[in-house]
C-alpha cells in the first residue's frame, strides 16, 4: 500500500504535481524538497540580514550618525583628532526621553514598531524553515509594514536634523525601507499579489 499524501513540495506519491498550500494555488513540479528548503533558508537569511541594514545615515559636517533598528551610532572626530564612536540604544533613547511614549512624534513611535515588524517577519519565515508552516502572505505583509515604519523613522529623524520634511525625501536615503520592500517583492511578490486579487 502506497502513501498518497503529498510531499513537502506538493507532489503525490506517484510524482504528479499538486497545488502547494504555500504557493497560493499555483501548481509546481516536483523538484525535490531540498531545493525548497534551501529557498526557505535563503529567505530566513535575508530577513535576519535586514536587522543589520541602517534605517538611514545622517551626515552632519564631519560626523556621521547611523540610524539603525537598534538605536543610533555616531562616528565623529574627537578633541584630539581621533575618531570617536558612540552608541545610543533604542530602548535607552525611549526611557531617557522626557515625554511619554504617546506624546512622542509619530516617527519615533514608529521606530520600535519597525523593529517589531522585522522580528515578526523573521519568526514567520522561521516557522517555514522549522515546521513548514509559513504563510507567505503574512511574511510579505510584515516586510511591507516594516518598510513603511522604517521610512517614517528615516524621514522624521531627517526633519529633526534640519532637513525639513519635503527636502528629506531627496536628502535622506531610507535604506532599510528600500531593502525591506525589495525583499518583500523578490521573495513574496506572488503571495502579495494574491492578497490584492491580481
C-alpha positions as CSV (number, residue, x, y, z in Angstrom):
1,X,0.0,0.0,0.0
2,X,1.5,3.3,-1.1
3,X,1.2,6.6,0.8
4,X,-0.8,9.0,-1.3
5,X,-0.2,12.1,0.9
6,X,1.6,14.9,-0.9
7,X,5.2,15.6,0.0
8,X,6.7,18.9,1.1
9,X,6.7,20.2,-2.5
10,X,3.1,19.2,-3.2
11,X,3.8,16.1,-5.3
12,X,1.8,12.9,-4.8
13,X,3.5,9.6,-4.2
14,X,3.3,8.9,-7.9
15,X,5.3,12.0,-8.7
16,X,2.5,14.1,-10.1
17,X,2.3,17.7,-9.2
18,X,-0.3,19.1,-6.9
19,X,-1.0,22.5,-5.5
20,X,1.4,23.6,-2.8
21,X,-0.6,25.2,0.0
22,X,2.1,27.8,0.3
23,X,2.1,28.7,-3.4
24,X,-1.4,30.3,-3.5
25,X,-2.8,27.5,-5.6
26,X,-0.1,27.5,-8.3
27,X,0.8,24.0,-9.4
28,X,4.5,23.3,-9.3
29,X,6.6,20.4,-10.5
30,X,8.4,18.2,-8.0
31,X,12.0,19.4,-7.9
32,X,12.9,17.9,-4.6
33,X,12.3,19.0,-1.0
34,X,15.9,20.1,-0.6
35,X,15.5,22.9,-3.2
36,X,12.5,24.4,-1.4
37,X,14.3,24.0,2.0
38,X,17.3,26.0,0.5
39,X,14.9,28.7,-0.6
40,X,13.3,28.9,2.9
41,X,16.8,29.2,4.4
42,X,17.8,31.9,2.0
43,X,14.6,33.9,2.8
44,X,15.4,33.5,6.5
45,X,19.0,34.7,6.0
46,X,17.6,37.7,4.0
47,X,15.1,38.6,6.8
48,X,17.8,38.3,9.5
49,X,20.2,40.4,7.4
50,X,17.7,43.2,7.3
51,X,18.3,43.7,11.0
52,X,21.8,45.0,10.2
53,X,20.7,47.4,7.5
54,X,20.7,51.0,8.6
55,X,17.4,52.8,8.6
56,X,19.3,55.8,7.2
57,X,22.6,57.6,7.6
58,X,22.7,61.3,8.7
59,X,25.7,63.4,7.7
60,X,26.4,66.5,9.8
61,X,29.7,68.0,8.9
62,X,32.4,65.6,9.8
63,X,30.0,63.5,12.0
64,X,28.0,60.5,10.7
65,X,25.0,59.2,12.6
66,X,23.9,55.7,11.6
67,X,20.2,55.2,12.4
68,X,19.6,51.5,12.9
69,X,16.7,49.5,14.1
70,X,18.5,49.1,17.4
71,X,19.4,52.7,18.0
72,X,21.9,55.4,17.0
73,X,25.6,55.0,16.2
74,X,27.6,58.2,15.8
75,X,31.1,58.4,14.3
76,X,32.7,61.8,14.8
77,X,36.2,63.3,15.2
78,X,37.3,63.7,18.8
79,X,39.0,66.6,20.5
80,X,42.5,65.2,19.7
81,X,41.6,64.4,16.1
82,X,40.9,60.7,16.8
83,X,37.7,59.1,15.6
84,X,35.1,58.6,18.4
85,X,32.3,56.0,18.0
86,X,29.4,56.3,20.4
87,X,26.1,54.4,20.6
88,X,22.7,55.2,21.9
89,X,20.4,52.1,22.1
90,X,16.8,52.5,21.1
91,X,15.4,51.3,24.5
92,X,17.6,53.8,26.3
93,X,16.5,56.6,24.0
94,X,12.9,55.9,24.7
95,X,13.4,55.5,28.5
96,X,15.5,58.7,28.8
97,X,13.1,60.8,26.8
98,X,11.2,63.3,29.0
99,X,8.0,62.8,27.0
100,X,5.7,59.8,27.4
101,X,5.6,57.3,24.6
102,X,2.2,58.5,23.4
103,X,3.5,62.1,23.3
104,X,6.5,61.3,21.1
105,X,6.5,62.3,17.4
106,X,4.9,59.6,15.2
107,X,8.3,58.8,13.6
108,X,9.8,58.0,16.9
109,X,6.8,55.8,17.9
110,X,7.3,54.0,14.6
111,X,10.9,53.1,15.5
112,X,10.1,50.2,17.8
113,X,7.3,49.2,15.5
114,X,9.8,48.9,12.6
115,X,11.9,46.6,14.8
116,X,8.9,44.6,15.9
117,X,7.7,44.1,12.3
118,X,11.1,42.8,11.3
119,X,11.3,40.4,14.2
120,X,7.8,39.1,13.5
121,X,8.8,38.6,9.8
122,X,11.8,36.6,10.9
123,X,9.5,34.5,13.2
124,X,7.2,33.9,10.3
125,X,10.0,32.7,8.0
126,X,11.3,30.6,10.8
127,X,8.1,28.7,11.0
128,X,8.5,27.7,7.4
129,X,12.1,26.5,7.9
130,X,11.4,24.6,11.1
131,X,7.8,23.3,10.7
132,X,6.8,24.2,7.1
133,X,4.0,26.4,8.4
134,X,4.8,29.7,6.9
135,X,2.0,31.8,5.5
136,X,3.9,33.7,2.8
137,X,1.2,36.4,2.7
138,X,1.8,37.2,6.3
139,X,5.6,37.4,5.9
140,X,5.4,39.6,2.9
141,X,2.9,41.9,4.6
142,X,5.1,42.2,7.6
143,X,8.1,43.2,5.5
144,X,5.9,45.8,3.7
145,X,4.8,47.2,7.1
146,X,8.4,47.2,8.3
147,X,9.4,49.2,5.3
148,X,6.6,51.8,5.9
149,X,7.6,52.2,9.6
150,X,11.3,52.4,8.7
151,X,10.5,55.1,6.1
152,X,8.7,57.1,8.7
153,X,11.7,56.9,11.1
154,X,14.1,58.0,8.4
155,X,12.1,61.0,7.3
156,X,11.2,62.0,10.8
157,X,14.8,61.9,12.0
158,X,15.9,63.7,8.9
159,X,13.5,66.5,9.6
160,X,14.8,66.9,13.1
161,X,18.3,67.3,11.7
162,X,17.1,70.4,9.9
163,X,16.5,68.8,6.6
164,X,12.8,69.6,6.5
165,X,10.1,67.1,5.6
166,X,9.9,68.0,1.8
167,X,13.6,68.0,1.2
168,X,14.2,65.0,3.4
169,X,12.7,62.9,0.7
170,X,15.6,63.7,-1.6
171,X,18.3,64.0,1.1
172,X,17.7,61.1,3.5
173,X,18.0,57.7,1.9
174,X,15.7,55.3,3.6
175,X,17.9,52.3,3.2
176,X,16.0,49.9,5.4
177,X,12.7,50.7,3.8
178,X,14.1,50.1,0.3
179,X,15.7,46.8,1.3
180,X,12.6,45.6,3.2
181,X,10.4,46.3,0.2
182,X,12.9,44.7,-2.2
183,X,12.9,41.5,-0.1
184,X,9.1,41.6,0.0
185,X,8.8,41.9,-3.8
186,X,11.6,39.5,-4.7
187,X,10.7,36.7,-2.2
188,X,6.9,37.2,-1.6
189,X,5.7,39.0,-4.7
190,X,3.3,36.3,-5.9
191,X,1.8,35.9,-2.4
192,X,1.3,39.7,-2.1
193,X,-0.3,39.9,-5.5
194,X,-2.7,37.2,-4.3
195,X,-3.8,39.4,-1.4
196,X,-4.6,42.2,-3.9
197,X,-6.5,39.7,-6.1
198,X,-4.2,40.0,-9.0
